[in-house]
Amino acid sequence: MQSVHLTAGMEAPHFELPDADMETFVLTSQQGKKNVVLYFYPKDNTPGCTMEANEFSEFDDDLAKLDTIVIGISRDDCLSHASFRDKYGLSVLLLSDPDARVCKRYGVMVEKEVDGHKKHAIQRSTFIIDKRGTLRHVMYGVHAHGHAQEIFNLIKELK
């Protein structure tokens, strides 16, 4: 299933997706201005995803000082994102990719077997994109706990 496998040094695949307020976010709008931490997660309001979003939100101010924004993408709809954001006071930007179009471009869709049925799910993955739009770090299959700290450390090293 994982047809695309991105690597550091490649140009980040461009996309436009709606956020929790149904405003369109355009990745290229950040070029020349901000580094982007783009993380893909399976589902709003699940324990691991909630932990990851909360941890990224805690680093929001520190990352902002380093010209970096954090964006989470899942297949949940905008309304789900809005309630997830509001419930936990998340500061990360949550984007909706219901048809997994962007998930596929980043190679984060995997086939899982659940109760004897195969289904496609998002593999928790993170991409660090620099101000030029280049992938600097590509991490597939990450663990939620402590991940934001790891990413923050990598952003501090970006030149």
C-alpha positions in Angstrom: 0.0 0.0 0.0 2.8 2.4 0.9 3.5 3.3 -2.7 5.1 6.6 -2.1 8.1 6.8 0.2 9.4 10.3 0.7 13.0 11.0 1.8 14.8 14.0 3.2 16.0 16.4 0.5 13.0 16.0 -1.7 10.6 18.8 -2.3 7.5 18.5 -0.1 4.4 17.5 -2.0 2.1 20.6 -2.4 -1.4 20.5 -1.1 -4.4 22.6 -0.1 -6.8 21.3 2.6 -9.5 22.8 4.8 -8.8 23.5 8.5 -11.2 23.1 11.5 -12.8 26.5 10.6 -13.2 25.4 6.9 -10.6 27.9 5.8 -8.3 26.6 3.1 -4.6 26.1 4.1 -2.1 26.2 1.2 1.3 24.7 2.0 3.1 26.9 -0.5 1.9 30.0 1.4 4.5 29.2 4.1 7.5 29.2 1.7 10.0 31.8 2.6 8.3 32.5 5.9 7.9 29.4 8.1 9.2 25.9 8.7 6.3 23.4 8.8 6.0 20.4 11.1 3.5 18.3 9.3 2.2 15.3 11.2 -0.3 12.7 10.1 -2.4 11.0 12.8 -5.1 8.3 12.7 -8.1 9.9 14.5 -9.3 12.8 16.6 -10.1 12.1 20.2 -8.2 8.8 20.5 -5.7 8.5 23.4 -2.4 8.5 21.3 -3.6 11.2 18.9 -4.8 13.4 21.8 -1.5 13.0 23.6 0.4 13.9 20.5 -1.7 17.0 19.7 -1.5 18.2 23.3 2.3 17.8 23.3 2.7 19.7 20.1 0.5 22.4 21.4 2.7 22.7 24.5 5.6 23.5 22.2 3.7 25.9 20.1 5.2 29.1 21.6 8.8 27.7 21.5 8.4 26.6 17.9 6.8 30.0 16.9 10.1 31.6 18.1 11.9 29.4 15.6 9.5 30.4 12.7 7.8 27.1 12.8 4.1 26.1 12.6 2.7 22.7 13.4 0.0 21.1 11.3 -1.9 17.9 12.0 -3.7 16.0 9.2 -6.2 13.2 9.6 -9.2 11.9 7.6 -11.6 13.4 10.2 -13.9 16.1 8.9 -13.6 19.8 9.8 -16.4 19.6 12.4 -14.6 16.8 14.2 -11.4 18.8 14.1 -13.1 21.9 15.6 -14.6 19.9 18.5 -11.2 18.1 19.1 -9.4 21.4 19.0 -11.8 23.2 21.3 -12.2 20.3 23.8 -8.4 20.2 24.4 -7.5 23.8 23.7 -5.2 22.8 20.9 -3.1 25.4 19.2 -1.9 23.2 16.3 -3.7 23.7 12.9 -5.8 20.6 12.1 -6.5 19.9 8.4 -9.1 17.5 7.0 -8.2 15.0 4.3 -11.3 12.8 4.2 -10.4 11.1 0.9 -6.8 10.6 2.0 -5.5 12.4 -1.1 -2.7 14.2 0.7 -2.1 11.1 3.0 -1.4 9.1 -0.2 1.0 11.8 -1.6 3.0 11.6 1.6 2.9 7.7 1.7 1.3 7.5 5.2 -1.6 5.1 4.3 -1.1 1.5 5.4 -3.2 -1.6 5.2 -4.2 -3.0 8.5 -6.1 -6.1 9.4 -8.9 -5.4 12.0 -11.2 -8.3 13.0 -10.3 -10.2 9.9 -11.0 -7.3 7.6 -8.4 -5.3 5.7 -8.7 -1.6 6.0 -6.6 1.4 5.2 -5.4 3.5 8.0 -3.0 6.4 8.6 0.4 5.4 9.9 1.5 8.1 12.4 4.2 10.0 10.6 5.9 13.4 10.8 7.6 15.5 8.1 9.7 18.6 8.8 9.6 21.0 5.8 12.0 24.0 5.8 11.2 27.5 4.6 12.3 26.5 1.0 9.7 23.8 0.9 12.3 21.0 1.2 11.7 17.9 3.4 14.4 18.0 6.0 13.2 15.1 8.2 10.9 12.2 7.2 9.7 9.9 10.0 7.2 7.1 9.3 5.7 5.0 12.1 6.5 7.4 15.0 5.3 7.0 18.6 3.1 9.7 20.0 4.6 10.1 23.5 7.6 12.4 23.6 7.5 13.0 19.9 6.9 16.7 20.1 10.1 17.1 22.2 12.1 15.1 19.6 10.7 17.3 16.8 11.5 20.5 18.8 15.1 19.4 19.1 15.3 18.8 15.4 13.9 22.2 14.6 16.4 23.9 16.8 19.2 22.3 14.7 17.7 23.5 11.3 19.9 26.1 9.6 
